[in-house]
Amino acid sequence: MICEKCGKMFDDALSKCPWCNEIQADNMEELKEDNEKQEESLTSKSFCKYCGSEIEAGKNYCKHCGNSTVEKGKMHCTQCGEVLEEKQQFCERCGHKVPVVVLPKSVAGMKEKMSKKKIAVFLSSFVLAVALIITGIIFIPKLFISYEDYLTDGNYEKAYEKANDEEKKIVMKENIVAINSISAKDNLKDASSFVLRKAYIPDDMSNVVLEVQGANSYGGNVTGWYLYYYSKNDGEYKFWGSQSDLEKEEEKSYDDADEKLEKSLNNLSKTVIKELMKDDKNKVDLSVVDRINELNQKGQLKSTKLLDGAKQLLDKNKEEEKES
């Protein structure tokens, strides 16, 4: 045969030229027909989804395992095709023993591995989900808690750590109000009757005025003003005195030296109290007063120490006051 492309001769039995690899026109149709037959053969075949065996043409069940190809769970005799009842061991029609089809080890092993893998993936996902939930419960709230939340609990150190530079001054003042409220409460005849009404602190925090309500000896509620000052030597606030009214005490001609001294000291403390109260900038926000009273009602208004930041600022202010 002569190649149509390169013109060289080759054996007629070959379907393509051995020199240029060109398929000859005479053989093209034959090759096409062979390919079509192969494709038709492959597409016309079906296989059992249970055991993988080829299903014979015209059969609606697998001759290897007996499973129906049209109805799930339905079994046929592999010998005669008779429909079998569940757990039937022999065919009633031909007496053929119903075979027990065992999957190849490779298939069974693969299924077992897949099952174990699914369980492992599920358990891993479950453990991870639980871990994330626990982490969220423990840590997420801490990310969003504010310094005011710590103040509500009376945790002034945590509030100070959480606060920014501007808020730290607010925390320090509330810490000072709490410390001196405990002192004022202890000075009442009935400590359980303590109610803080107002508080005043100047920017240098050197003095504190608390307006307090409490029960007197007769059971009636009275209001008093408590004055405290910061002592650098002691590193704490000291009680100056309390006043039931802010009217100036007049000296009488019959007053002795001790009475005159007492009136002078009272008038001095009243003057300091009135001066602090006169400037609205010194008035502590009522939210602070409410938190102090809530802590007291819950029995959580307990002894607390002066914040280090407040102490350092107070000592610094005292030093500057001396120098000036």
The 8 nearest C-alpha neighbors of each residue, nearest first, counted from 0:
[[1, 11, 8, 9, 10, 2, 7, 12],
 [2, 0, 8, 7, 6, 3, 9, 5],
 [3, 1, 6, 7, 4, 5, 16, 8],
 [2, 4, 6, 5, 1, 23, 21, 24],
 [3, 5, 2, 6, 21, 19, 7, 23],
 [4, 6, 7, 2, 3, 19, 18, 1],
 [7, 5, 2, 1, 3, 4, 8, 0],
 [6, 8, 2, 1, 5, 9, 18, 16],
 [9, 7, 1, 0, 2, 6, 10, 16],
 [8, 10, 0, 1, 11, 16, 7, 17],
 [9, 11, 12, 13, 0, 8, 16, 1],
 [10, 12, 0, 13, 9, 14, 1, 8],
 [13, 11, 10, 14, 9, 0, 15, 26],
 [14, 12, 11, 15, 10, 16, 9, 17],
 [13, 15, 26, 22, 23, 12, 16, 11],
 [16, 14, 22, 21, 13, 23, 20, 17],
 [15, 17, 20, 21, 18, 19, 2, 22],
 [16, 18, 20, 19, 15, 9, 21, 13],
 [19, 17, 16, 20, 7, 5, 21, 9],
 [18, 20, 21, 16, 17, 5, 4, 15],
 [19, 21, 16, 17, 15, 18, 22, 23],
 [22, 20, 16, 15, 19, 23, 4, 2],
 [23, 21, 15, 14, 20, 16, 24, 27],
 [22, 24, 25, 26, 15, 21, 27, 14],
 [23, 25, 27, 26, 22, 28, 3, 14],
 [26, 24, 23, 27, 28, 29, 14, 22],
 [25, 27, 29, 24, 23, 28, 14, 30],
 [28, 26, 24, 30, 29, 25, 31, 23],
 [27, 29, 31, 30, 26, 32, 25, 24],
 [28, 30, 32, 26, 31, 27, 33, 25],
 [29, 31, 33, 27, 32, 28, 26, 34],
 [32, 30, 28, 34, 29, 33, 27, 35],
 [31, 33, 35, 29, 30, 34, 28, 36],
 [34, 32, 30, 36, 31, 35, 29, 37],
 [35, 33, 37, 31, 36, 32, 38, 30],
 [36, 34, 32, 38, 37, 33, 39, 31],
 [37, 35, 39, 33, 34, 38, 40, 32],
 [36, 38, 40, 34, 39, 35, 41, 33],
 [39, 37, 41, 35, 40, 36, 42, 34],
 [40, 38, 36, 42, 37, 41, 43, 35],
 [39, 41, 37, 43, 38, 42, 36, 44],
 [40, 42, 38, 39, 44, 43, 37, 45],
 [41, 43, 39, 44, 40, 38, 45, 37],
 [44, 42, 40, 41, 39, 45, 38, 56],
 [43, 45, 41, 42, 40, 46, 53, 54],
 [46, 44, 54, 53, 43, 47, 42, 55],
 [45, 47, 53, 54, 52, 51, 48, 44],
 [46, 48, 51, 52, 49, 50, 61, 53],
 [47, 49, 51, 50, 46, 52, 68, 66],
 [50, 48, 47, 51, 66, 64, 52, 46],
 [49, 51, 52, 47, 48, 64, 102, 63],
 [50, 52, 47, 48, 46, 49, 53, 54],
 [53, 51, 47, 46, 50, 54, 63, 61],
 [52, 54, 46, 45, 47, 55, 51, 44],
 [55, 53, 46, 61, 45, 47, 56, 52],
 [54, 56, 58, 53, 57, 61, 62, 45],
 [55, 57, 58, 54, 44, 45, 43, 59],
 [56, 58, 55, 59, 54, 60, 44, 45],
 [59, 57, 60, 56, 55, 54, 61, 62],
 [60, 58, 68, 67, 69, 57, 61, 54],
 [61, 59, 67, 68, 58, 66, 65, 62],
 [60, 62, 65, 63, 54, 66, 64, 47],
 [63, 61, 77, 65, 64, 60, 54, 78],
 [64, 62, 61, 65, 77, 52, 50, 100],
 [63, 65, 66, 61, 100, 62, 50, 77],
 [66, 64, 75, 61, 77, 74, 62, 76],
 [65, 67, 74, 61, 60, 64, 73, 75],
 [68, 66, 60, 73, 69, 70, 74, 59],
 [67, 69, 60, 59, 70, 66, 61, 47],
 [70, 68, 67, 59, 71, 60, 73, 66],
 [71, 69, 67, 73, 68, 72, 66, 74],
 [70, 72, 73, 67, 69, 68, 66, 74],
 [71, 73, 70, 74, 66, 67, 85, 69],
 [72, 74, 67, 71, 70, 66, 75, 82],
 [75, 73, 66, 65, 83, 67, 82, 72],
 [76, 74, 82, 65, 80, 81, 83, 77],
 [75, 77, 80, 81, 78, 79, 65, 90],
 [78, 76, 62, 65, 80, 79, 75, 63],
 [77, 79, 76, 80, 95, 62, 93, 81],
 [78, 80, 76, 81, 77, 93, 92, 75],
 [81, 79, 76, 75, 77, 78, 82, 60],
 [80, 82, 76, 75, 79, 83, 92, 90],
 [83, 81, 75, 74, 76, 80, 84, 73],
 [84, 82, 75, 74, 81, 87, 76, 85],
 [85, 83, 87, 86, 82, 74, 73, 75],
 [84, 86, 87, 83, 74, 73, 72, 88],
 [87, 85, 88, 84, 83, 97, 89, 74],
 [86, 88, 84, 85, 89, 83, 97, 90],
 [89, 87, 97, 96, 86, 90, 98, 95],
 [90, 88, 96, 97, 94, 95, 87, 91],
 [89, 91, 94, 95, 92, 93, 76, 96],
 [92, 90, 94, 93, 89, 95, 81, 83],
 [91, 93, 90, 94, 81, 79, 95, 89],
 [94, 92, 95, 90, 91, 79, 78, 89],
 [95, 93, 90, 89, 91, 92, 96, 97],
 [94, 96, 90, 93, 89, 97, 78, 76],
 [97, 95, 89, 88, 98, 94, 90, 76],
 [96, 98, 88, 89, 95, 76, 99, 90],
 [99, 97, 100, 96, 64, 77, 88, 65],
 [100, 98, 101, 97, 64, 96, 88, 102],
 [99, 101, 64, 98, 102, 50, 63, 65],
 [102, 100, 99, 103, 104, 50, 107, 64],
 [101, 103, 107, 106, 104, 100, 50, 105],
 [104, 102, 106, 105, 107, 101, 108, 50],
 [105, 103, 107, 106, 108, 102, 109, 101],
 [104, 106, 108, 103, 107, 109, 102, 110],
 [107, 105, 109, 103, 108, 104, 110, 102],
 [108, 106, 104, 110, 109, 105, 102, 111],
 [109, 107, 111, 105, 110, 106, 104, 112],
 [108, 110, 106, 112, 107, 111, 105, 113],
 [111, 109, 113, 107, 112, 108, 114, 106],
 [110, 112, 108, 114, 113, 109, 115, 107],
 [113, 111, 109, 115, 114, 110, 116, 108],
 [112, 114, 116, 110, 111, 115, 109, 117],
 [115, 113, 111, 117, 116, 112, 110, 118],
 [116, 114, 118, 112, 117, 113, 119, 111],
 [115, 117, 113, 119, 114, 118, 112, 120],
 [116, 118, 120, 114, 115, 119, 121, 113],
 [117, 119, 121, 115, 116, 120, 122, 114],
 [118, 120, 116, 122, 117, 121, 123, 115],
 [121, 119, 117, 123, 118, 122, 124, 116],
 [120, 122, 118, 124, 119, 123, 125, 117],
 [121, 123, 125, 119, 124, 120, 118, 126],
 [124, 122, 120, 126, 125, 121, 119, 127],
 [123, 125, 127, 121, 122, 126, 128, 120],
 [124, 126, 122, 128, 127, 123, 121, 129],
 [127, 125, 129, 123, 128, 124, 122, 130],
 [126, 128, 130, 124, 125, 129, 123, 131],
 [127, 129, 125, 131, 130, 126, 124, 132],
 [128, 130, 132, 126, 131, 127, 133, 125],
 [131, 129, 127, 133, 128, 132, 134, 126],
 [130, 132, 134, 128, 129, 133, 135, 127],
 [131, 133, 135, 129, 134, 130, 136, 128],
 [134, 132, 136, 130, 135, 131, 129, 137],
 [135, 133, 131, 137, 132, 136, 138, 130],
 [134, 136, 139, 132, 133, 138, 137, 131],
 [135, 137, 133, 134, 138, 132, 139, 140],
 [138, 136, 134, 135, 133, 139, 140, 141],
 [137, 139, 141, 135, 140, 134, 136, 142],
 [138, 140, 135, 142, 141, 136, 137, 143],
 [139, 141, 143, 142, 138, 144, 137, 136],
 [142, 140, 144, 138, 139, 143, 137, 145],
 [141, 143, 139, 140, 144, 138, 145, 137],
 [142, 144, 140, 141, 145, 139, 138, 148],
 [145, 143, 141, 142, 140, 148, 146, 149],
 [146, 144, 147, 148, 143, 161, 149, 158],
 [145, 147, 158, 149, 161, 148, 162, 150],
 [148, 146, 150, 145, 149, 151, 158, 144],
 [149, 147, 151, 145, 150, 146, 144, 152],
 [148, 150, 158, 154, 152, 146, 147, 151],
 [149, 151, 147, 153, 152, 148, 154, 155],
 [150, 152, 148, 149, 153, 290, 147, 294],
 [153, 151, 149, 150, 154, 148, 294, 299],
 [154, 152, 150, 151, 155, 149, 294, 299],
 [155, 153, 149, 152, 150, 157, 156, 158],
 [156, 154, 158, 157, 153, 150, 159, 174],
 [155, 157, 159, 158, 154, 160, 306, 149],
 [158, 156, 160, 159, 155, 154, 161, 149],
 [157, 159, 146, 155, 149, 161, 156, 160],
 [158, 160, 156, 162, 157, 161, 167, 155],
 [161, 159, 157, 158, 162, 156, 146, 163],
 [160, 162, 158, 146, 159, 157, 163, 145],
 [163, 161, 166, 159, 167, 146, 160, 158],
 [162, 164, 166, 165, 167, 161, 160, 159],
 [165, 163, 167, 166, 162, 168, 159, 169],
 [166, 164, 163, 167, 168, 169, 162, 170],
 [165, 167, 169, 163, 162, 168, 164, 170],
 [166, 168, 170, 164, 169, 162, 165, 159],
 [169, 167, 171, 166, 170, 165, 172, 164],
 [170, 168, 166, 172, 167, 171, 173, 165],
 [171, 169, 167, 173, 168, 172, 159, 174],
 [170, 172, 174, 168, 169, 173, 309, 167],
 [173, 171, 175, 169, 174, 170, 176, 168],
 [172, 174, 176, 170, 175, 171, 177, 169],
 [173, 175, 171, 177, 172, 176, 170, 155],
 [176, 174, 172, 178, 173, 177, 171, 179],
 [175, 177, 173, 179, 174, 178, 180, 172],
 [176, 178, 180, 174, 175, 179, 173, 181],
 [179, 177, 175, 181, 180, 176, 174, 303],
 [178, 180, 182, 181, 176, 177, 183, 175],
 [181, 179, 183, 177, 182, 178, 176, 184],
 [180, 182, 184, 179, 178, 183, 185, 177],
 [183, 181, 179, 185, 180, 184, 186, 178],
 [184, 182, 180, 186, 185, 181, 179, 187],
 [183, 185, 181, 190, 182, 186, 187, 193],
 [184, 186, 182, 183, 187, 190, 181, 188],
 [187, 185, 183, 184, 182, 188, 190, 189],
 [188, 186, 189, 190, 184, 185, 213, 183],
 [187, 189, 190, 215, 186, 216, 214, 185],
 [190, 188, 187, 191, 192, 214, 213, 215],
 [189, 191, 184, 187, 192, 193, 185, 188],
 [190, 192, 189, 193, 184, 213, 187, 194],
 [191, 193, 213, 190, 189, 214, 194, 212],
 [194, 192, 213, 191, 190, 184, 212, 195],
 [195, 193, 212, 211, 196, 292, 213, 192],
 [194, 196, 211, 197, 210, 288, 212, 292],
 [197, 195, 210, 211, 194, 212, 288, 198],
 [198, 196, 210, 209, 195, 288, 199, 283],
 [197, 199, 209, 283, 208, 282, 210, 200],
 [198, 200, 282, 281, 208, 283, 207, 276],
 [199, 201, 281, 207, 204, 206, 282, 202],
 [200, 202, 281, 204, 203, 199, 206, 275],
 [203, 201, 204, 200, 281, 205, 280, 168],
 [202, 204, 205, 201, 316, 313, 200, 206],
 [205, 203, 201, 202, 206, 200, 313, 207],
 [206, 204, 229, 203, 228, 313, 207, 201],
 [207, 205, 228, 227, 204, 200, 229, 208],
 [206, 208, 200, 227, 226, 199, 228, 209],
 [207, 209, 226, 199, 225, 198, 272, 227],
 [210, 208, 198, 225, 224, 211, 197, 199],
 [211, 209, 224, 197, 196, 223, 198, 195],
 [210, 212, 195, 223, 196, 222, 194, 209],
 [213, 211, 222, 194, 221, 193, 195, 223],
 [214, 212, 192, 193, 220, 221, 194, 222],
 [213, 215, 220, 219, 218, 192, 221, 189],
 [216, 214, 218, 217, 219, 220, 221, 188],
 [215, 217, 218, 214, 188, 219, 189, 220],
 [218, 216, 215, 219, 214, 220, 221, 188],
 [219, 217, 214, 215, 216, 220, 189, 213],
 [220, 218, 214, 215, 217, 221, 216, 213],
 [219, 221, 214, 213, 215, 212, 218, 222],
 [222, 220, 212, 213, 214, 219, 215, 223],
 [223, 221, 212, 211, 213, 243, 210, 220],
 [224, 222, 243, 211, 242, 210, 212, 225],
 [223, 225, 210, 242, 241, 209, 211, 243],
 [224, 226, 241, 209, 208, 240, 210, 223],
 [225, 227, 208, 239, 240, 207, 241, 238],
 [228, 226, 238, 207, 239, 237, 206, 236],
 [227, 229, 206, 237, 236, 205, 207, 230],
 [228, 230, 236, 205, 235, 237, 231, 206],
 [231, 229, 232, 233, 235, 234, 236, 228],
 [230, 232, 234, 233, 314, 229, 235, 317],
 [233, 231, 230, 234, 235, 229, 314, 236],
 [232, 234, 230, 235, 231, 236, 229, 237],
 [235, 233, 231, 232, 230, 310, 236, 229],
 [236, 234, 233, 230, 229, 237, 231, 305],
 [235, 237, 229, 228, 230, 227, 238, 234],
 [238, 236, 228, 227, 229, 239, 235, 230],
 [237, 239, 227, 240, 226, 228, 236, 225],
 [240, 238, 227, 226, 237, 228, 241, 268],
 [239, 241, 226, 238, 225, 242, 268, 227],
 [242, 240, 225, 224, 226, 223, 243, 239],
 [243, 241, 224, 244, 223, 225, 245, 240],
 [242, 244, 223, 224, 222, 241, 245, 221],
 [245, 243, 242, 246, 223, 224, 269, 222],
 [244, 246, 269, 247, 242, 243, 273, 270],
 [245, 247, 244, 248, 269, 266, 249, 243],
 [248, 246, 266, 249, 245, 269, 265, 270],
 [249, 247, 262, 246, 266, 250, 265, 263],
 [248, 250, 247, 251, 262, 266, 263, 259],
 [251, 249, 259, 248, 252, 254, 262, 258],
 [252, 250, 254, 253, 249, 259, 255, 258],
 [251, 253, 254, 250, 255, 259, 249, 256],
 [252, 254, 251, 255, 250, 258, 259, 256],
 [255, 253, 251, 252, 258, 259, 256, 250],
 [254, 256, 258, 257, 259, 253, 252, 260],
 [257, 255, 259, 258, 260, 254, 261, 253],
 [258, 256, 260, 259, 255, 261, 254, 262],
 [259, 257, 261, 255, 260, 256, 254, 262],
 [258, 260, 256, 262, 257, 261, 254, 263],
 [261, 259, 263, 257, 258, 262, 256, 264],
 [260, 262, 258, 264, 263, 259, 265, 257],
 [263, 261, 265, 259, 264, 260, 266, 248],
 [262, 264, 260, 266, 261, 265, 259, 267],
 [263, 265, 267, 261, 266, 262, 260, 268],
 [266, 264, 262, 268, 267, 263, 269, 261],
 [265, 267, 269, 263, 264, 268, 247, 262],
 [266, 268, 264, 270, 265, 269, 263, 271],
 [267, 269, 271, 265, 270, 266, 272, 264],
 [270, 268, 266, 272, 267, 271, 245, 273],
 [269, 271, 267, 273, 268, 272, 274, 266],
 [272, 270, 268, 274, 269, 273, 275, 267],
 [273, 271, 269, 275, 270, 274, 268, 276],
 [274, 272, 276, 270, 275, 271, 277, 269],
 [275, 273, 271, 277, 276, 272, 270, 278],
 [274, 276, 272, 273, 277, 278, 271, 281],
 [275, 277, 273, 274, 278, 272, 199, 279],
 [276, 278, 274, 275, 273, 279, 281, 272],
 [277, 279, 280, 276, 281, 275, 274, 282],
 [280, 278, 281, 282, 277, 276, 275, 199],
 [281, 279, 278, 282, 201, 283, 202, 200],
 [280, 282, 201, 200, 199, 279, 278, 283],
 [283, 281, 199, 279, 280, 198, 284, 200],
 [282, 284, 198, 199, 281, 285, 200, 287],
 [285, 283, 286, 287, 282, 288, 198, 197],
 [284, 286, 288, 287, 289, 283, 197, 198],
 [285, 287, 289, 284, 288, 290, 283, 291],
 [288, 286, 290, 285, 289, 284, 291, 173],
 [287, 289, 285, 291, 286, 290, 292, 195],
 [290, 288, 286, 292, 287, 291, 293, 285],
 [289, 291, 293, 287, 292, 288, 151, 294],
 [290, 292, 294, 288, 293, 289, 295, 287],
 [291, 293, 295, 289, 294, 290, 296, 288],
 [294, 292, 290, 296, 295, 291, 289, 297],
 [293, 295, 299, 300, 297, 291, 292, 296],
 [294, 296, 300, 292, 298, 293, 297, 299],
 [297, 295, 293, 298, 294, 292, 299, 300],
 [298, 296, 294, 299, 295, 293, 300, 292],
 [297, 299, 295, 296, 300, 294, 301, 293],
 [298, 300, 294, 297, 301, 295, 153, 296],
 [301, 299, 295, 294, 298, 302, 181, 291],
 [302, 300, 299, 303, 181, 298, 295, 178],
 [301, 303, 304, 178, 300, 181, 177, 299],
 [304, 302, 301, 178, 305, 177, 174, 300],
 [303, 305, 306, 302, 178, 174, 307, 235],
 [304, 306, 307, 310, 303, 309, 174, 175],
 [305, 307, 309, 308, 304, 310, 171, 156],
 [308, 306, 310, 309, 311, 305, 312, 304],
 [307, 309, 311, 306, 310, 312, 171, 305],
 [308, 310, 312, 306, 307, 311, 171, 313],
 [311, 309, 307, 313, 312, 308, 314, 306],
 [312, 310, 314, 308, 309, 313, 315, 307],
 [311, 313, 315, 309, 310, 314, 316, 308],
 [314, 312, 316, 310, 315, 311, 309, 317],
 [315, 313, 317, 311, 316, 312, 231, 310],
 [314, 316, 312, 318, 313, 317, 311, 319],
 [317, 315, 313, 319, 318, 314, 320, 312],
 [316, 318, 320, 314, 315, 319, 313, 321],
 [319, 317, 315, 321, 320, 316, 314, 322],
 [318, 320, 322, 316, 321, 317, 323, 315],
 [319, 321, 317, 323, 318, 322, 316, 315],
 [322, 320, 318, 319, 323, 317, 316, 315],
 [323, 321, 319, 320, 318, 317, 316, 315],
 [322, 320, 321, 319, 318, 317, 316, 315]]
